[in-house]
């Protein structure tokens, strides 16, 4: 897909100069003092939009975009989004890209298996080969002496007037190039060529590498290095020697090689990545994740190292502002809770299993948790020659290598020690889950809790201000200890009394800062009033566990990471609540804002949750001790936003220097833009607007989709603008494109004049035509609506019939009766005979006798046959208007429309007889005789109380009668009727719940074939 040239961005001259400086002046490289595991790696593959995970070549252009070459094309990366250029867009693509180079004129040079290409102003152009009609591969590109040098089959070439010209003929292809002060070096087959004013001098490799292609050359540690598949070699005294490696290890098979700006020599082999320092192997990085089969290495202008994999995309490796100290440095348990510095420089850390001491670059002096009151060292205080250890169940004292449990602190043995602070007067304060404890210099212990003013005894931290005030952060507000009393503070000056305080700090200017669990923000007290900062000022939501001030900035470490807030930005946000606070994520542990290094952060609120030492912030985390470099600040050189194209009517249009005039019918537009920013800690906040349509700025719905769409635009002149609102001066970052949507003929003044002239004559004819047209449309629409309505009703009727029908017997089901019976009873109540009690509705509940034996003996298929036949038989018994429904299992419910009261015996006997006389087919060819038991009841049961029982209650009584028929020997019927002389209270109109009390009180009696039956013994 073709992309347009960059639009005029309208940037100020200062910004352009900054971009040029950013291109010309490289940033710092990777810190050679860090192990690779402390670098930060970010990977992109096919799942992130990379068209091909096989990255053979990497380069960066003048604007800052990263270009990745693969067998399937070329991809441009701006740090967020990939833009792909396939082989169809690139003439002479051949079998893939072998080399890339971006020059200072914003041109991209592309070496392929078929020759050299150039991309200039969004267009690809093929450079003709040295020998006409005989393309040759270009595998190396280098800028030297003000021109581009290309390593090709004929030797060293340069493009001139659209064609490759051979500068230096070599006996073999130039696979790699390197420029040094002493001339040009070219890697050939089995030898390296030194080219200077005196000519070409070959330097053969050792016999073990004879004929091996020298695919990489590098200058590192004052030596020249040559990489081949047969090994890595260094030049000493004009002779190539194998590079020294580990004893017993085979020679390094070099796939790619790069010397970075900090003196690291990176060598990619088929199995791993080697880092050499001062000519010797310093570290081996085994393959893991995206670091698999590295085939290309590139260092961008920000000092990031990019590693292209053969199968897993590209990986960015960068310094990151942090370092972790863990098991590799001797730490026994990486889950840490507390950290404290001793006067002698020792740093103590408390974790899940005791404490460890950091001295001379290693952890040691491990005190196991088994020697402490509780294994978890939750808080620490390091004095001279002794260490106070607060655990989740009491306090221990480490002195002269021995762990003691002072008897005076026995009352703390069940308390979680959240903090230990020594006051200026020498007294010790313990913040615990049971309140505040004070250990005087005379070894007396005092406790302050609810009786002394606390609303919640859980004290999280203690802070002694420079003015001598003692502040307590609790789970229910901020307090001050004053002469043995705990007084709530801040309630009259804007601080919530129920605030859960997680961290406390006094700034250098005397202001207080605290973090809270509820707001996940900061609260600042200026001596008169508390003010809150949170997500409304774009402050990252973070439950602060530690606060520190360093170098005019506030550092906040908490549950979701670490961020830096300049004090000047803090003051501006407090003065203007609508202004963003300007915080920057340094370590991101799932924060609600992007940016920063990914990693695990901090644990628990309390004291000893961090310290500043030698320009580093030390933090206890879930993954060892975290060291944050307080001086590491990402170099903030602005990058220019580029409006790449305007998509209209399926065609891409390239923004021009003036006004872009779009086609006549272009009314739906999509603007595509990009911002080349490869800095990991830099997260732009792009916003856009279309002047002439909507002057307000809009945020991107998805930061990874850098496009804006507008639909149904009217004709006129528009200006599309996009800016980075994380830029120090957002208006200075604006990129804009001016465009014009032409008017259609009917929108012009000439058309309107013609329309006025014709309108009078055509108005009446048009009116008549519209009337006829509307009438026809209305008729068609009404007919269509009627047809659709009929179809819908028929479909609903079919669905209703299905939902009301038992699939086995095709009888009605319980759902149908639940809907229909109330309707029928309401209808029958209009009949005088029913209303007077002469006619009744009869409910007959029928159950097949010994049905389980049929299933057990003949199988469930036979049981289904029985149910189907009974359904048909009962259907022949009922009258028109009666219902037969499958009630459940082998039970059937018959509902007889009104008939004379006293018909139960006749109906019951009729049902039993019809079933007993019928021969049933069980599928074995023999007739079988079955019987049923029937329970019956009339509705209404009491003529004088027609609403006493609902139909579900009557069916419940019929079920009781059915059960009595079963216990009476089956093949019979039993019914309930009002007992002789039964009299109900006149005030009793309806009965809820179980009607069994009517039987217990003798108001109902059972009767069957033999007459009245004795009452049931119970339910």
PALO-886612 format. One record per residue (C-alpha): x, y, z; residue number from 0. Coordinates in steps of 0.02 Angstrom, whole numbers. Layout:
# residues N
X_Y_Z_NUM
...
This chain:
# residues 1019
0_0_0_0
76_164_-55_1
105_300_72_2
115_485_34_3
259_604_67_4
268_699_230_5
151_846_246_6
205_1021_290_7
199_1017_477_8
213_1202_510_9
340_1174_649_10
440_1317_713_11
622_1336_669_12
676_1287_844_13
590_1120_831_14
666_1084_662_15
837_1124_732_16
804_1008_878_17
757_868_759_18
917_896_659_19
1019_892_818_20
931_733_873_21
981_654_708_22
1159_715_716_23
1198_687_901_24
1178_509_966_25
1114_474_1140_26
1204_371_1270_27
1223_186_1230_28
1189_36_1341_29
1275_41_1510_30
1414_-86_1500_31
1414_-106_1689_32
1242_-185_1689_33
1211_-370_1662_34
1095_-405_1516_35
955_-463_1632_36
946_-285_1702_37
919_-212_1530_38
739_-191_1479_39
676_-284_1326_40
517_-252_1227_41
470_-366_1084_42
358_-345_932_43
301_-485_820_44
165_-530_698_45
36_-515_836_46
81_-330_854_47
64_-291_669_48
240_-333_607_49
207_-403_433_50
348_-532_440_51
436_-598_597_52
597_-630_498_53
693_-466_516_54
852_-466_411_55
899_-281_413_56
864_-129_522_57
895_57_494_58
834_227_554_59
794_373_442_60
823_558_471_61
647_586_540_62
673_450_670_63
570_307_597_64
637_132_613_65
639_26_454_66
637_-163_458_67
679_-269_306_68
614_-446_285_69
583_-574_146_70
404_-508_127_71
439_-322_115_72
482_-167_211_73
400_-105_372_74
408_71_445_75
391_81_635_76
357_239_734_77
363_156_905_78
179_109_903_79
120_60_730_80
194_-34_582_81
163_25_404_82
199_-111_276_83
265_-93_99_84
249_-258_6_85
349_-324_-142_86
220_-256_-264_87
260_-78_-210_88
448_-103_-218_89
524_-126_-391_90
666_-249_-399_91
625_-323_-229_92
691_-495_-275_93
702_-625_-136_94
704_-501_6_95
796_-359_89_96
978_-383_139_97
1033_-210_198_98
958_-40_244_99
1028_135_270_100
944_302_307_101
1044_455_257_102
1040_637_314_103
934_687_162_104
790_580_228_105
818_449_94_106
811_264_131_107
931_152_36_108
880_-30_16_109
996_-172_-30_110
908_-325_-101_111
952_-486_-188_112
918_-396_-354_113
1016_-236_-323_114
997_-64_-244_115
837_36_-217_116
806_210_-150_117
652_277_-62_118
634_464_-76_119
477_567_-41_120
372_410_-18_121
423_341_-187_122
533_191_-225_123
660_203_-365_124
772_67_-432_125
958_102_-455_126
1020_17_-614_127
1156_-116_-591_128
1339_-96_-636_129
1320_-215_-782_130
1159_-181_-879_131
1028_-318_-870_132
1131_-414_-743_133
1064_-377_-568_134
1177_-417_-423_135
1144_-427_-238_136
1184_-280_-123_137
1219_-347_51_138
1305_-199_137_139
1274_-11_142_140
1384_124_218_141
1394_315_212_142
1572_374_196_143
1657_523_119_144
1493_611_82_145
1421_470_-23_146
1339_302_-7_147
1446_147_-26_148
1366_-19_-73_149
1442_-191_-57_150
1394_-285_-215_151
1450_-431_-321_152
1573_-322_-419_153
1656_-253_-261_154
1624_-82_-184_155
1503_27_-282_156
1414_194_-265_157
1254_259_-345_158
1279_397_-472_159
1153_468_-595_160
1031_326_-561_161
1158_186_-588_162
1283_92_-480_163
1462_138_-521_164
1605_24_-467_165
1731_113_-358_166
1842_-33_-307_167
1846_-198_-400_168
1867_-347_-286_169
1895_-531_-327_170
1740_-578_-226_171
1577_-493_-174_172
1588_-363_-36_173
1478_-439_100_174
1515_-306_232_175
1590_-131_243_176
1673_-28_380_177
1750_146_373_178
1896_189_488_179
2021_327_497_180
2146_219_403_181
2030_187_256_182
1889_74_201_183
1874_-109_248_184
1771_-233_148_185
1732_-413_195_186
1748_-538_53_187
1759_-727_39_188
1894_-792_155_189
1979_-623_165_190
1957_-441_214_191
2010_-301_97_192
2092_-141_161_193
2062_0_37_194
2155_166_52_195
2243_290_-59_196
2377_160_-94_197
2255_35_-167_198
2174_-127_-112_199
2266_-244_6_200
2191_-416_48_201
2210_-489_222_202
2166_-674_218_203
2079_-762_361_204
2157_-915_443_205
2147_-1077_347_206
2001_-1136_454_207
1895_-998_376_208
1959_-1005_199_209
1818_-963_82_210
1701_-909_222_211
1601_-752_185_212
1646_-608_301_213
1469_-545_333_214
1509_-424_474_215
1649_-302_517_216
1663_-199_676_217
1785_-87_769_218
1785_-117_957_219
1914_-105_1095_220
2041_-31_977_221
2036_-185_866_222
1955_-235_703_223
1836_-385_710_224
1776_-496_568_225
1627_-611_583_226
1597_-767_478_227
1499_-928_493_228
1666_-1012_531_229
1706_-903_679_230
1747_-730_746_231
1918_-656_710_232
2016_-504_769_233
2156_-416_679_234
2322_-405_773_235
2482_-343_690_236
2405_-360_519_237
2357_-543_544_238
2186_-616_580_239
2174_-722_738_240
2026_-820_806_241
1939_-724_943_242
1975_-791_1117_243
1828_-890_1186_244
1786_-1000_1332_245
1891_-1154_1351_246
1819_-1304_1262_247
1693_-1200_1167_248
1683_-1208_976_249
1716_-1049_874_250
1575_-924_867_251
1471_-939_708_252
1429_-757_677_253
1258_-712_606_254
1266_-526_648_255
1384_-409_739_256
1382_-230_804_257
1498_-120_908_258
1391_1_1008_259
1441_174_1065_260
1486_118_1240_261
1617_-11_1190_262
1507_-167_1192_263
1534_-286_1047_264
1375_-384_1015_265
1392_-546_920_266
1240_-648_868_267
1265_-834_842_268
1137_-967_793_269
1115_-1016_976_270
1142_-860_1081_271
1198_-680_1093_272
1375_-639_1151_273
1431_-474_1226_274
1619_-443_1218_275
1704_-309_1320_276
1886_-256_1295_277
1908_-396_1170_278
1851_-534_1287_279
1688_-627_1310_280
1595_-536_1447_281
1422_-611_1446_282
1323_-742_1352_283
1136_-715_1331_284
1045_-876_1299_285
896_-880_1182_286
731_-843_1266_287
566_-774_1203_288
593_-653_1060_289
783_-667_1079_290
787_-813_961_291
899_-835_809_292
956_-654_801_293
1002_-607_621_294
1018_-416_629_295
1079_-292_759_296
1056_-103_757_297
1085_41_878_298
967_188_857_299
1003_371_897_300
926_355_1070_301
1049_218_1118_302
924_75_1106_303
987_-90_1039_304
871_-174_914_305
887_-361_883_306
802_-435_730_307
754_-618_745_308
738_-746_607_309
568_-802_670_310
506_-693_814_311
510_-514_757_312
613_-375_832_313
667_-338_1011_314
716_-170_1083_315
847_-176_1222_316
875_-20_1327_317
958_32_1487_318
805_68_1590_319
818_173_1746_320
821_24_1864_321
924_-120_1922_322
867_-269_2025_323
963_-359_2159_324
901_-535_2186_325
955_-716_2195_326
1099_-688_2075_327
1173_-568_2204_328
1146_-690_2349_329
972_-640_2408_330
887_-789_2489_331
705_-736_2463_332
658_-610_2327_333
494_-559_2411_334
545_-406_2513_335
446_-297_2633_336
569_-173_2707_337
738_-90_2680_338
851_15_2792_339
1028_88_2784_340
1148_73_2928_341
1274_209_2976_342
1417_100_2914_343
1344_93_2736_344
1265_-78_2751_345
1091_-93_2676_346
976_-214_2765_347
825_-290_2679_348
683_-383_2762_349
585_-513_2669_350
475_-664_2680_351
612_-763_2767_352
711_-651_2880_353
838_-515_2838_354
993_-499_2728_355
1135_-372_2723_356
1203_-291_2564_357
1391_-260_2574_358
1525_-249_2441_359
1406_-290_2299_360
1333_-449_2375_361
1200_-502_2498_362
1258_-594_2652_363
1235_-613_2841_364
1067_-695_2814_365
961_-703_2970_366
830_-837_2936_367
649_-804_2979_368
646_-951_3098_369
753_-849_3220_370
628_-705_3221_371
461_-692_3311_372
383_-711_3138_373
473_-757_2976_374
423_-596_2885_375
531_-446_2926_376
399_-312_2895_377
495_-158_2954_378
676_-114_2996_379
775_18_3088_380
965_13_3076_381
1060_94_3219_382
1245_91_3251_383
1295_-92_3277_384
1115_-152_3298_385
962_-183_3192_386
781_-171_3252_387
671_-295_3158_388
483_-276_3160_389
388_-431_3106_390
206_-476_3085_391
207_-538_3264_392
326_-438_3372_393
499_-358_3375_394
675_-431_3374_395
843_-346_3399_396
998_-401_3302_397
1154_-352_3399_398
1330_-421_3372_399
1261_-561_3263_400
1138_-621_3395_401
949_-607_3383_402
868_-547_3545_403
688_-523_3595_404
687_-384_3726_405
571_-428_3869_406
510_-249_3880_407
434_-270_3705_408
337_-427_3750_409
168_-335_3737_410
203_-316_3550_411
217_-503_3517_412
44_-515_3436_413
55_-351_3340_414
109_-321_3160_415
250_-193_3165_416
221_-73_3021_417
360_48_3064_418
502_86_3185_419
564_265_3202_420
694_338_3319_421
656_516_3371_422
784_653_3389_423
775_632_3577_424
825_448_3564_425
654_375_3597_426
588_232_3490_427
415_238_3412_428
329_80_3350_429
184_94_3226_430
85_-67_3247_431
-82_-146_3209_432
-125_-126_3395_433
-85_57_3410_434
68_168_3439_435
202_112_3561_436
338_220_3638_437
499_150_3712_438
579_284_3821_439
764_303_3846_440
741_230_4020_441
670_71_3940_442
488_101_3985_443
354_50_3858_444
192_149_3835_445
44_113_3722_446
-73_239_3639_447
-232_177_3557_448
-421_204_3561_449
-423_265_3740_450
-301_401_3691_451
-397_466_3540_452
-373_342_3396_453
-530_291_3303_454
-436_141_3230_455
-283_66_3316_456
-198_16_3152_457
-53_138_3136_458
36_126_2968_459
178_250_2986_460
261_381_3096_461
346_542_3040_462
440_665_3150_463
444_835_3065_464
590_954_3071_465
487_1058_3191_466
476_912_3314_467
295_865_3280_468
255_679_3277_469
129_629_3143_470
40_462_3132_471
-37_390_2975_472
-176_269_3019_473
-311_170_2930_474
-435_303_2986_475
-352_471_2963_476
-199_574_3010_477
-155_604_3193_478
-27_697_3296_479
48_635_3460_480
49_778_3582_481
91_757_3767_482
22_580_3777_483
-135_617_3676_484
-173_572_3495_485
-262_716_3409_486
-342_705_3236_487
-277_837_3116_488
-330_898_2946_489
-517_877_2970_490
-548_1064_2970_491
-424_1100_2832_492
-484_986_2692_493
-424_811_2741_494
-548_668_2750_495
-559_599_2927_496
-578_420_2862_497
-427_429_2746_498
-316_275_2748_499
-140_349_2755_500
-8_240_2671_501
145_355_2663_502
207_518_2741_503
341_643_2690_504
397_817_2738_505
465_914_2589_506
616_1025_2602_507
507_1181_2604_508
407_1115_2754_509
253_1055_2661_510
180_886_2705_511
136_754_2575_512
40_595_2608_513
-24_451_2502_514
-191_366_2530_515
-273_204_2485_516
-445_274_2443_517
-396_412_2321_518
-239_327_2251_519
-170_503_2238_520
-74_630_2342_521
-127_754_2475_522
-18_909_2505_523
-25_1023_2657_524
49_1197_2639_525
28_1246_2822_526
-149_1311_2798_527
-249_1188_2693_528
-240_1014_2618_529
-255_996_2430_530
-280_837_2332_531
-198_780_2169_532
-264_628_2077_533
-317_565_1906_534
-407_729_1873_535
-235_809_1853_536
-177_656_1753_537
-81_592_1903_538
-55_403_1889_539
-172_309_2006_540
-53_231_2132_541
-70_183_2314_542
91_264_2377_543
197_156_2493_544
350_268_2492_545
380_453_2456_546
551_531_2427_547
616_701_2375_548
770_714_2266_549
837_839_2139_550
685_953_2138_551
568_807_2110_552
448_702_2212_553
465_515_2188_554
312_408_2223_555
329_218_2238_556
177_110_2263_557
68_-33_2211_558
66_13_2026_559
246_68_2004_560
357_220_2025_561
330_392_1951_562
426_556_1958_563
336_720_1987_564
440_880_1968_565
408_997_2113_566
383_1141_1993_567
246_1042_1905_568
172_999_2075_569
162_1184_2119_570
80_1225_1952_571
-50_1087_1971_572
-92_1145_2148_573
-111_1324_2087_574
-217_1272_1937_575
-316_1110_1964_576
-358_1104_1779_577
-174_1090_1732_578
-98_915_1711_579
24_872_1850_580
162_821_1730_581
207_657_1815_582
310_528_1719_583
303_341_1748_584
474_267_1783_585
423_90_1831_586
253_28_1774_587
168_-113_1870_588
-1_-102_1785_589
-31_84_1807_590
-176_170_1719_591
-51_272_1617_592
71_211_1487_593
259_236_1493_594
403_181_1600_595
489_15_1621_596
380_-136_1652_597
415_-229_1813_598
359_-278_1986_599
357_-146_2120_600
320_-119_2299_601
239_-206_2447_602
136_-141_2593_603
116_25_2679_604
226_77_2825_605
398_142_2869_606
562_76_2795_607
482_57_2624_608
623_144_2534_609
781_247_2548_610
889_363_2443_611
1071_314_2434_612
1209_371_2315_613
1088_444_2189_614
977_290_2188_615
807_253_2261_616
809_82_2345_617
641_-5_2358_618
587_-175_2425_619
481_-264_2294_620
402_-430_2254_621
556_-470_2149_622
706_-419_2253_623
778_-248_2291_624
742_-119_2157_625
869_20_2126_626
800_170_2031_627
927_290_1958_628
865_461_2015_629
975_551_1889_630
917_449_1740_631
802_562_1642_632
754_522_1463_633
828_647_1343_634
678_745_1284_635
716_793_1104_636
550_823_1015_637
509_722_861_638
407_795_718_639
231_731_693_640
196_684_513_641
28_678_424_642
59_532_308_643
-96_532_198_644
-278_576_177_645
-389_431_126_646
-541_478_20_647
-648_366_-90_648
-527_222_-68_649
-379_323_-132_650
-232_393_-32_651
-190_575_-63_652
-24_649_-9_653
-33_811_91_654
47_951_-9_655
143_1105_43_656
-7_1214_1_657
-189_1165_-6_658
-237_987_-48_659
-387_989_-166_660
-484_827_-152_661
-601_747_-282_662
-775_814_-306_663
-869_678_-210_664
-745_659_-67_665
-848_682_91_666
-784_542_205_667
-602_567_252_668
-475_469_354_669
-315_558_408_670
-164_446_442_671
-22_518_544_672
129_459_642_673
257_515_770_674
426_428_761_675
472_407_944_676
570_252_990_677
611_307_1167_678
535_180_1288_679
497_308_1422_680
422_434_1304_681
235_413_1283_682
157_545_1170_683
-23_598_1197_684
-83_635_1023_685
-240_739_1000_686
-317_803_839_687
-449_921_771_688
-522_977_605_689
-539_1165_598_690
-687_1214_494_691
-784_1067_566_692
-747_1056_752_693
-620_1167_842_694
-607_1055_997_695
-462_935_1021_696
-501_750_1024_697
-405_605_1103_698
-367_448_1004_699
-484_307_1049_700
-339_185_1031_701
-161_255_1044_702
-100_113_932_703
-217_168_790_704
-148_334_733_705
-288_390_619_706
-441_503_627_707
-600_480_528_708
-731_609_480_709
-891_571_386_710
-1017_674_287_711
-913_831_278_712
-983_977_183_713
-890_1073_48_714
-766_1202_104_715
-589_1231_168_716
-526_1131_317_717
-365_1122_418_718
-324_958_502_719
-207_974_652_720
-127_845_765_721
-15_884_915_722
75_798_1058_723
-1_859_1221_724
138_776_1321_725
257_896_1235_726
321_1040_1341_727
239_1160_1218_728
97_1068_1127_729
65_1207_999_730
247_1194_943_731
221_1011_899_732
70_1038_787_733
71_958_615_734
-62_1022_497_735
-132_989_325_736
-244_1111_233_737
-371_1037_113_738
-520_1090_13_739
-677_992_-27_740
-749_1062_-189_741
-931_1102_-207_742
-1043_994_-314_743
-1136_1081_-455_744
-1296_1089_-354_745
-1200_1178_-216_746
-1139_1319_-330_747
-1219_1492_-354_748
-1252_1457_-539_749
-1352_1304_-497_750
-1453_1396_-366_751
-1495_1534_-492_752
-1550_1404_-620_753
-1651_1315_-489_754
-1745_1475_-444_755
-1787_1503_-628_756
-1854_1326_-653_757
-1933_1306_-484_758
-2094_1400_-525_759
-2134_1295_-679_760
-2086_1128_-605_761
-2157_1152_-432_762
-2335_1096_-472_763
-2280_949_-580_764
-2156_898_-450_765
-2287_907_-315_766
-2406_794_-412_767
-2269_672_-451_768
-2215_664_-271_769
-2393_636_-214_770
-2413_488_-332_771
-2244_420_-287_772
-2278_434_-102_773
-2448_350_-124_774
-2368_204_-216_775
-2230_190_-88_776
-2355_199_54_777
-2461_61_-25_778
-2309_-49_-52_779
-2248_-15_123_780
-2416_-52_202_781
-2429_-214_104_782
-2253_-261_154_783
-2288_-221_337_784
-2445_-328_333_785
-2350_-474_257_786
-2211_-459_382_787
-2337_-445_524_788
-2426_-604_468_789
-2261_-696_453_790
-2208_-637_624_791
-2372_-690_703_792
-2362_-860_621_793
-2184_-883_680_794
-2230_-831_856_795
-2379_-950_854_796
-2265_-1093_801_797
-2139_-1051_936_798
-2278_-1039_1065_799
-2349_-1207_1012_800
-2178_-1287_1027_801
-2150_-1214_1200_802
-2324_-1275_1258_803
-2307_-1453_1189_804
-2226_-1607_1265_805
-2107_-1673_1131_806
-2139_-1858_1171_807
-2328_-1870_1185_808
-2371_-1711_1086_809
-2487_-1665_1231_810
-2494_-1497_1315_811
-2365_-1469_1452_812
-2365_-1388_1622_813
-2314_-1218_1550_814
-2471_-1215_1440_815
-2585_-1256_1587_816
-2503_-1122_1693_817
-2551_-994_1561_818
-2721_-1063_1505_819
-2809_-1123_1664_820
-2820_-949_1746_821
-2896_-883_1585_822
-3025_-1025_1577_823
-3073_-1009_1759_824
-3099_-823_1737_825
-3213_-863_1588_826
-3311_-998_1682_827
-3346_-877_1824_828
-3465_-785_1707_829
-3573_-944_1693_830
-3716_-938_1823_831
-3711_-1127_1849_832
-3526_-1122_1888_833
-3540_-966_1993_834
-3680_-1045_2098_835
-3580_-1203_2128_836
-3687_-1322_2025_837
-3554_-1348_1892_838
-3372_-1378_1930_839
-3206_-1396_1839_840
-3126_-1565_1878_841
-2939_-1594_1895_842
-2887_-1777_1875_843
-2704_-1821_1907_844
-2661_-1991_1833_845
-2503_-2095_1864_846
-2451_-2256_1775_847
-2434_-2400_1899_848
-2270_-2494_1906_849
-2195_-2385_1770_850
-2019_-2408_1838_851
-2036_-2595_1815_852
-2077_-2567_1632_853
-1920_-2465_1608_854
-1813_-2588_1706_855
-1883_-2741_1618_856
-1918_-2683_1441_857
-1808_-2529_1429_858
-1838_-2344_1418_859
-1896_-2357_1237_860
-2040_-2466_1296_861
-2079_-2338_1431_862
-2087_-2202_1300_863
-2207_-2309_1197_864
-2321_-2328_1347_865
-2324_-2140_1377_866
-2363_-2105_1194_867
-2507_-2232_1193_868
-2579_-2167_1357_869
-2571_-1991_1285_870
-2673_-2046_1133_871
-2795_-2146_1242_872
-2827_-1999_1358_873
-2851_-1888_1208_874
-2994_-2001_1154_875
-3074_-1991_1326_876
-3082_-1802_1341_877
-3218_-1693_1271_878
-3194_-1541_1162_879
-3133_-1403_1275_880
-3053_-1523_1400_881
-2863_-1530_1421_882
-2744_-1675_1433_883
-2566_-1627_1483_884
-2411_-1722_1528_885
-2379_-1664_1705_886
-2210_-1744_1726_887
-2130_-1915_1708_888
-2272_-2043_1700_889
-2401_-1920_1770_890
-2541_-1842_1666_891
-2661_-1704_1715_892
-2837_-1696_1642_893
-2937_-1536_1658_894
-3124_-1561_1623_895
-3226_-1408_1580_896
-3379_-1376_1691_897
-3490_-1525_1725_898
-3615_-1561_1865_899
-3542_-1570_2040_900
-3527_-1749_2101_901
-3457_-1823_1941_902
-3290_-1874_2015_903
-3332_-2057_2043_904
-3394_-2080_1865_905
-3242_-1995_1791_906
-3119_-2089_1901_907
-3195_-2258_1863_908
-3203_-2217_1678_909
-3019_-2172_1671_910
-2962_-2327_1767_911
-3069_-2440_1659_912
-3014_-2369_1491_913
-2832_-2390_1535_914
-2851_-2563_1609_915
-2947_-2627_1457_916
-2822_-2562_1330_917
-2687_-2681_1263_918
-2519_-2589_1261_919
-2381_-2624_1135_920
-2208_-2622_1217_921
-2118_-2663_1056_922
-2097_-2850_1088_923
-2251_-2903_986_924
-2355_-2953_1139_925
-2501_-2855_1213_926
-2478_-2794_1391_927
-2605_-2737_1518_928
-2570_-2584_1625_929
-2663_-2493_1761_930
-2663_-2317_1827_931
-2700_-2230_1990_932
-2802_-2071_1985_933
-2823_-1927_2107_934
-2971_-1809_2077_935
-3039_-1647_2145_936
-3170_-1518_2100_937
-3149_-1332_2073_938
-3216_-1239_2166_939
-3205_-1358_2313_940
-3325_-1259_2425_941
-3470_-1179_2329_942
-3484_-1039_2454_943
-3299_-997_2441_944
-3255_-1005_2256_945
-3089_-911_2278_946
-3029_-1009_2429_947
-2900_-1113_2337_948
-2804_-1082_2176_949
-2794_-1213_2043_950
-2613_-1258_2090_951
-2671_-1294_2270_952
-2812_-1404_2204_953
-2687_-1501_2097_954
-2582_-1523_2255_955
-2734_-1602_2341_956
-2764_-1710_2187_957
-2584_-1768_2202_958
-2616_-1815_2385_959
-2769_-1912_2330_960
-2664_-1997_2195_961
-2539_-2047_2326_962
-2682_-2122_2431_963
-2739_-2220_2278_964
-2564_-2289_2261_965
-2557_-2344_2442_966
-2730_-2421_2425_967
-2667_-2548_2300_968
-2662_-2451_2137_969
-2783_-2473_1988_970
-2909_-2363_2076_971
-2958_-2183_2102_972
-2971_-2074_2257_973
-3043_-1898_2272_974
-3061_-1760_2399_975
-3230_-1685_2439_976
-3295_-1568_2576_977
-3335_-1666_2733_978
-3516_-1679_2783_979
-3564_-1528_2883_980
-3401_-1438_2845_981
-3423_-1254_2876_982
-3295_-1120_2837_983
-3289_-947_2914_984
-3378_-818_2807_985
-3227_-703_2820_986
-3110_-833_2744_987
-3101_-785_2560_988
-2934_-857_2504_989
-2800_-972_2569_990
-2614_-961_2531_991
-2484_-1097_2549_992
-2513_-1282_2582_993
-2701_-1325_2594_994
-2666_-1478_2702_995
-2739_-1394_2856_996
-2912_-1416_2778_997
-2885_-1605_2791_998
-2810_-1594_2965_999
-2958_-1490_3027_1000
-3082_-1616_2954_1001
-3150_-1498_2823_1002
-3103_-1618_2682_1003
-3123_-1806_2669_1004
-3060_-1938_2551_1005
-3179_-2053_2458_1006
-3157_-2188_2327_1007
-3244_-2341_2257_1008
-3279_-2404_2433_1009
-3348_-2238_2491_1010
-3273_-2121_2620_1011
-3096_-2170_2668_1012
-3013_-2143_2835_1013
-2908_-1985_2849_1014
-2720_-1990_2808_1015
-2603_-2011_2954_1016
-2501_-1865_2894_1017
-2427_-1781_2744_1018
